[in-house]
């Protein structure tokens, strides 16, 4: 039996993940970062705050399963019992909850040698948290093929045998067998327990059923003693037999056992203005424009390398598209008249879904629990709205936006006139994913894949009705589209689409499509439903009169054109200066060859951008006019920028984020983990 290396574990615990800021000390599960979740004895926990520890240091293993109780000049005690520590820094401490802590409120004390700080944590017998590869507790889960000991994607069979997967978690109650649910389907758990040689790390071994082949990127949860974990994702490949005869067979959609494909279709949006579908390819980092008249790709738009685009939207006029770049904390705005990227704009962490609202673009940031409001004319973030952990699907009708908070298990309703938020609590364990709104009925449809159903939310009364899809051969409901009073829900696990009447709340029909349906759109002019099937990489065109597939279009029949590399900042020196001073700024990183300037953006607070900063001369999300930059030079290798900076006396004290305009019109994503601070004179 194998486990993750200590180095990999350090990354999963958020050391290299997104930073968080808190006015006071906050203690959360070390894998999920969910403040509402209990912390189990012997599990990883994380403390976030300010001036926690004077040093930044990772703890070495003292012995198998043993970490130090003093690290970097700091110690942690829970109800008076010393805790082992895995990592310390001024803003974050990772520790192991002592094994004898009982259920209920626990007192956590940090001693950094010069002061002690105290916070409270809710302890419980179980608080399952799934580790994610990005260290944020969401996105691709920390899972390995148990035969080949490599990360996904996974085939349902390995060397002729059912594939078994090892997933890494913390906070299980060892006295009960955990339950693992993949896209609403409970799978067979072979073994669970403490990962050998590690403190706090637990492992679950499970087998993948053959019927799961081709479902694509699908959500996973773990339940232990009644407590439901955060959501991570697993990517399950189709079999070669499923691909044979499909239009993508023999090209980028070739399937090798447990091997990533060159092309992986992840999302789709329909442009009614010209009858095209825009399909994102997360492995090739492109958007393909597919004509429904010719059934062929008419343009291939290159995105920044390694951006893993998981979402796309088109404005009402059909002139602009926006793509979420999940790994870049940014979105790309695309001019559809030229089929080229106009700008890359920084958002919060892990942008998940997006929707146009007039001239604004709304982006849910799953890692930040926020919605970024972007003015598409100025290409700047004008508002950052706090919603819920794991903000996912979003839909807009008039002045109302509805957001599904997948990790928090709640719905946020945002008033777009003043950006106030009201929340709708959902049943315990709910994990809402996608949203669509029927303006005709004034109702929102929210899919809940882990419970195999969807909610119909009355936007007037805020009351909701739960509807099951599993009894209609619909498991893992995800993508949703509406047309009048009719809703269409894609069932990712059973390769089907459910049709529901919103007036009565009744399921009318469920019909088959190709494997792994991940996105839907209604072409009202043709009375057709477009279904993007990730498993086969096809765009299915369905006749809504007969519910039969009229045509299958290859979503991956072109290759990436050229390179598009975003600049990456690794360090800023100096990182602070006083108002009224002048300095030479040095920025190190990569991809700086096309830089045309350096801008200091009034920063937000924490992961989500918040509302910190402001003052005369600048608006939030725009360059601070009280900081003057000149003589910007990048070296030939594109690894260093130098610039002369003058900070006027009127500059407001606080954080700024650095943005880099480039020669092709793109802008560096806002670097919330590399701020520049203006201090008092």
N, C-alpha and C positions, 0 to 999 in steps of 0.2 A: 504493500500500500504506500502510495506517495502523497506528498502534500506540496503546497506552494513553498518556494524558498522564502527565507526571512526577508530578502530584498523585495520580492514581489509582495509579501504581506505588508511591508512598510508602505508601499504605494497604495494598496487597497485601503489602508487605514486613513487615507486622506492627506498623508504627508506631502505628496506631490499633487494632490487634488486641489479643488477650489478653496480659497480662503474664506473665512467667515468673520464677521465683526459683531461683537456684543457689548452693550453698555455695561452689563454685569456678567458674572461667571455663569455659564450654561453647561449642563452635563447631559449628554445624549448617548444613545447606543452608538458604538464605534463603527458599525457597518452601515446602518440605515440613516443615522443622524436625525432620527424622528424624535422630536421632543415629547410627543404624546405616548411614546412606547416605554414600557418598564425596562429596567436594566437587570438582567439576571445575574446571580452570583457566578463568579468565574468567567464572565464574558468581558469582551472589550467595551470600553466606554471612552468617550472623548470629552475633554473640557475645552471650551472656547471662551476667551476673554481677552483681557489686556494686561500686560506686564506680569504674566503668570510665572515665567521662569527667565532668568537673565541669559541663559545659554540656549542654543539650538543643538540638540544631540539625540541620536537614536541609541536605545539601550541594547547592549549585547547580551546574548543568552548566557546566564551564569551557569546553568546546567540544563539538561533537557526539561522543558516545561517551566523553567525558572528565569525570571527577569529581575533586574535590580529594583530595590525599593527606594533608592536614592539615585538621582540622575541629574546632571547639569546644575547642581546646587539646589535641587527641588525635591520635595517629597509630597506624597498624597496619602491622606488617611480617610477612611470611610467609617463613620461611627466609631472612630478611635482606632480602627484596625489599619495597619500599614498596607498599602496597595503596591503591586508590582507595576513598573512603568516601562512602556515600549518606546515612547518618544516625548520630548519636551521642547518647547519653544516659547517665546513671549506670548504668542497668540493661541497656542494649542498644546494640550497634553493628552497623550493616549495612555490609558492605564487599564489594569485588570480589576474588576470589581471583586473584592475579597470574598472567599467562598462562604463565609458564615454570616453574611449580611441577610437579615430577614426581610420579609415583604413589608412594604410601606415606605414612608418617607425616610430617606437616609441623608445624613449630613456629610458633605464632602469638603475636606479642608486641604488647601494647598499652602505649603510653607516653602517660600523661595529664599529663605535665609535672612531677608530684611523685613518681610511682612507675611502675614497669614491672610488668606482669603477663604471665605466660606460660601458654599452654595448647597442647594438641595437637589436630590435626585430621587425619582420614584423607583424603588427596587421591587422586583417580582420574581416568581419562580421561573418564568419564561418571558423572553423578550427577543424573539428571533430576528436577526438582521442578516441580510444577504450581502456579501461583499460584491462590489462591482469593479470592473477593470479600470475605470477612470477615477476611482477613489471617491466618488460622489454618492454612492449608494443607489445609483440608477444607471440605465444603459446596459451594456453587455455584462452579464454576470461573471463572477470568478468561478469558472467551471473548466474541467479538463476531461478529455476522453480517457476513460479508465483503462483502456487497453494500450493506446498509443501515447498517453500522457502529453497531449497537446491541446491547445485551446480550440474552440469551435471555428467554423461551423461544424455541425455534427450530422452524420448520416445515421439512419435508424439501425443500420447493421455495420459491423466492423469485422472484416475477415470471416464473413459468413455467419457471425453470431450477433444477437441483439447488442447494440451499443450500450455500454454502461458509462454513466457520467458521474464524476465526483464534483460536487459543488461545495463551496466553502462559506460557512456561516458562523455566527456567534449567537449566544443567548438561548440555545435550546434547553428545554427541561429534560435532563437525561433519564428521568423516570418514565417518560412517555415516548412513543414512537412518533416522529414528526410526519406530517402530511405534506407532500409536494404536489402543487397544481400547476400545470403548464397549459396556458390558454383555456382554463376552465376544465381541463382533463386531469383527473388524479392519476398519478403514475406510481409504479411499484417501487417502494423504497427497500433496497436490499440491506442497507446497514447505515447506522448513524452513530456518531460518538465523537470524542475528543480526537483531534488530529494528532497523531503520534509526535511527540517531541516539542509541541507548541503549547503555550499557555493562551487561553482565551479563544483559540481557533478550533472550530468544529467542522466536521465533514459529513456529508450525506452522499451515499452511493445509490444511484437509481438506474433503472433500465428504461430505454426509450421504446415505446410500442411501435410496431411496424406501420400502424395506421396513421402515425404522425408525420410520415414522410412528406416533404414538400410544403410544410406549413409556413416556412420562412421565419422571420424574426417575430417571436411571440413572447408574451409576458409570463413570468414565473413568480410564484410566491411559495413560502413555507409557513405552515401553521404548526405551532407547538403549544400544547396545553391551552388551547383556545385563543392564543395570541397570533395574529397574522403579521407576517414580515412586510418589509418594503418590497417593491416590484423591481426585478431585473429582467433582462431579456436573454433568450436562447435562440440561436439560429439553426433551424433544422432543414437540411437539404432534401431535394427530391431524389428518387431513384433514377437510374439511367433509363429504365423502361418508361417512366412517366414522361421523360423528355423526348423520347423518340417520336418523330412525326410532328413535333411542335415546330413553329417557324424559326425558333432560335437554335434548334438542334444543329450541332456541328460548328457553331461559332462561339461567341463569348459565353453562351449558356451551357457549355459542355459540363458534365458532372463527373467529378472524381470523388471517390469515397473519402469523406471527412476533409475535403479540400475546398478552399474558397474559390468561387468562380470569378472570372475576369469581369463579368457584368452582373450586377445585383440590383434589380429594380426595387425601389423603396417607397415611392409615392407618386401621385399623379394629380394634375389639375386640368380641368377642361376650359378652353378658351372659346366661348360661344361666339365671339366676334368674327372668328375666321374658321371655326370648325376644326381646331387642332387640340391635341392632348399633349401636355407637357409632362414628361416622365423623368424622375430623378434616378440616377444610377449611383449608388453609394460606393461602389468599388471602383468605378472608372472616373468618378468625380465629374460627371457631366449632367446636363439637362438635354434631353432629346425632344425636339418638336416634331410630333407625328401628325401628318395630315390624315383625317378620316375620309377624305375624298379619294386620295390615292393609296391609302393604307401603307404609307411609307414615311420614313424619317426625312424631313426637309431641312433640318438644321441641327447641329450638335454644338452646344454651348459649354465651353470649358469652365469649370469651377476651380477654386484653389485646391491644390493637391492635399489629399488626406482629410478633406472636410467632412466626409460622411454625411451627405445631404439626406435628411430623413423627411423633409416636408417641402411643399411648394404651394403657392397661391398665385392667382391672377386677378388683377383689378377689374372692375366692372366694365371699363372701356376696352379691355383686352390689349392695352398698350404696354403694360408693365407686369412683370412677374417678380416674386420674391422667393428666395430659397433659404431654408434654415441650414446653417453650417454647424452641425452639432458639436464638432470637436474644436471649433474656432471661436466659440462664444460670439458669433457674428451671424449676420444674414447678408445675402447678396441680392442687390436690386438689378433686374435685367430689363433692358430696353428691347421690347419685342418687335419693334420696327426694324432693328438692326441685328437682333438676336445676339447681343453682347452684354457683358456685365458692365453696369454703370458705376456701381460703388459697392463696397463692402462696409457695413456699418456694425459697430460693436453693440452687443446686447448684454444680457445676463448669461449665466453659465448654462450650458446644454440647451440651446434653443430647440423647442420641440415641435410646435405647430404655429401657424401664422395665418392671418386673415386681413384683408383690406377693409377699411372703414372710411369710405370717401378718399381723401388724399392722405390719410394716415394708414400705417401698417401696424397691426398689433401682433406681438410675438410672445408666446408663452416660453418662459425660461424654467425648465424643470429643475435644474440644479440650484436656482435662485429662489424659486417659489414666487416669481414675479411675472408681470406683463410689461414689456417695453413698448412704448408708443413712439413710433418713428414718423416724423414728417417726411414724406417721400420727395417733397420739393427741395427742402434744405438738406435732406439725408442725415438728419440728426435725431437723437433720442430726446423727446421733449417731456416725457413723463415716464416714471417707473412706478408701477402699481403693485403693491404687495397683495398676493392672493393666497395660495396654499402650496405646501411642499409637493414637488413633483408635478407642477402645472403642465398639463398635456393639451388635450383638445380645446379648441376655442371656436366660437361662432358669434356672428354679429347680426343684429336686426335693429335698424334705426339707431337709437342712442343706448342700446343695451348690448353688452357682451356677456356671454356665458362661458365659464372656464371650468374644465374638469381637472380637479387636483388629484392625480392618480395616487400619489404616495399618502397624502393627507386623508383621502377618502371623503372628499367634500366637493361641493359645487360653489363657485364664487360668481356672483352677478355684479358686473361692473357698470356703473352709470357713466357713460362716456362724456356727459356734459360737465361733470365735476370730479370724475374719477373716484367717487366713493364706492365702497365695496360692501355687499351683504353676502353672508355665507349661508348655504343650505347644508345641514348635516345629513349624512346618509347612514344607513344601517351599518353596524360594526363589520369590518372586514371588506366593505365595498372598495373597489378600486376602479373608479370611473376613468375612461380613456378618451373617447372621441365625442364630439358634440355637433349637432346640426339644429337649425331653428326653422320652424315653419311659421312664416309671417301670417299665413292664412288662418292658422289656428292659435297663434300666439303661444306656441308650445316649443320646448326644446327637447330633443331626443339625445340621451346620454347613454353610451354603451358601457356595460360592466362585464368585461370578458371573463373575470375569474368566477363570477356567479352565473355565467351563461344566460345573460338577459340584458335588458335595457330599461331605462327610466324615461317616462314622459313627464316633463316638468311644466306645469302651468305657470307661465311667466307673470300672470296676473295675481294668482293666489299663492304662488310659491309651493303649492302642494304637488307631490309627485306620485305616479303610479308605477309599480314594478311589473314588468312583463318578462316572462321566460321565453327563451328561444330554444333551449335544449330539447324540449318535448317535440319540437318541429325539426329535428335533425340539425339544430344550429348550435354549435359549440364554439366558444372563443369569439363572441361578437366583438368587432372592432370598428372598422370604418363605417360611416353612416352618411347617407344623403337623403334629402327630402325633396318632394315635388308636390306642392299643395298640401293636402292632408295625408299624403302617403309617404311612409319612411321606408328606406331600403337599408338593411343592416348586413354587412359582410361577416360571415362566420368563418374565421380563419382556419379553425381546426377541422371543419367538415366540408370545406370547399363548396360553400353554398351561400345564397343570399336570401334573407328573410324579408318579406313584404308585410308591412303593418299599417293599419288604419289608425291615425292619430285621434280621430274623433271618438271612436269606441275603445281604443286601446287593444284591438284584437289583431292577432297574427292571421294574415290572409293566406299566405303561401310561402313555401320555401323551395327554391329551385337550385340546381347544381351549376357550378362554374368551375373554372380550372383551379388547381391547388394554390393555397396561400393567398386568397384575396385580401389585399392590404389597403386599397383605395377605391372609392366609388365616385361617380359623377353622373348626373342626368343630362342627356342631350334632349331637351324638350322639343326642339324643332324636328327631330327625327323619331321621337318617342322611343329613345334607346337609353340603356344604362351602360356606362363604361365601367369595366372592372379590371383593375390592374392585379394580375395574379403573380405574386413574387415567385412562387414555386417554379412555374414554367417560364417566367419572364415575358409573359404575353399580356397584351391589352385585349380583353374580350369585349366585343360589341354585342350586347344582348338586346333582342327585340322585346319590348315591354308588352306587346300584344300576345306573343306566344311564349315568352320567357325562354326562347331558344337562343343559342349563340350563333349570331349571323357571321361573325368573322373573328379570327385571331390574328393580331398584328404583333410582329416581333418588336419587343421594347428595347432590344440591345443590338441592333444591326449596324451600328456605326461605332467608330473608335474615337477616342479623345484626340482633339486637335491642338497640338502644342502644349506648353506648360503654363501654369498659372500658380505661382508660389507667393503666398502672403508673407510680408515681413514679420519676423518674430523677434520680440524683445526679450533678452535674457537678463539684462542689468542696466540700471540707470545710475550714473555717477556725476555729481552728488545726487542723493535722493531727496534732499531738502535744502532750502535756502530761505533767508528772511526777506520780507517785503522791503523794497528799496535797495536791494542788492543786485549786483551783476556777477555773472559766472560763465565759465565754459562748461557746457554739458556734454557728456560722453555717453552714448548709447551703444551697447554691444548686443549682438544677436546675429540674424541671418536674413538674407533676401532684401538687403537695403539698396540694391543697385538703382532702382527706379525712384528713390525717395526724392520728393520735391520740397519738403518742408517738415517742420515739427510743430505740433499744436498741443496746447495744454487745455484739457477739457475739464470743466467743473465736475467733480466726481460725485458719485453716489456713495451711500454707506453700505458696506458689506457686499455680499454676493450679488444682491439684486440691484444695486445702484442707489436705492433709497432716495432721500431728498436732502442729503447733506450738502453744504456749500451754498454758493450763491452770492449775490452782492451786486454792486454797481458795475456796469460795463459789460456783463456777460449773462447769458441765459444758460440754464442747466442743459448739458449736452452740446453746447457750442464752445468754440475756442475762447479762452479768457483773454479779453482785449487788454487787460492790465499786465500781461506777460508778453514782452516783445522778443521775437526770435529772429536772428540774422546769421549770415555766413554759415549756412547749413552745408556740410560736406560729408559725403560717404566715400569710404575707401573702395578701391577697385574690386576687392573680394566681396563687398557687400556685407561685411561683418561688423562695421563700426561707423557711427555717425558722430560728428562733432558739430556744435552750434554755439553761438554766442547768445546768451539769454539775459534780458534785463527785466527784473520784477519791479514794477512801479509801486510806490508807497501805498497806492489805493487798493492793491491786491488784497483780497480777503484771505485771512488765515484759514488753512485747511488743505484737504487733499485735491490733487489734480490727476487726471489720467492722460497718458501720452498717446497721441494719435499721429499717424504718419501718412499724409497724402502722397500718392505715387503718380508716376507719369501716365499710367493707363486709367486714371480716374478712380482707382480704388482707394480705400482708406483702411488702415490697420484697425482691427478690432480693439475696443477699449481694454486696456490692460489693468484690470482691477487688482491683480497680484503684483504689479510693479508701479505703485503710485509715486508721484512727486508731491512733497508737502511744502506748502508755504507757511513759514513760521513768523512769529512776532519779530519786529525789528530789534 
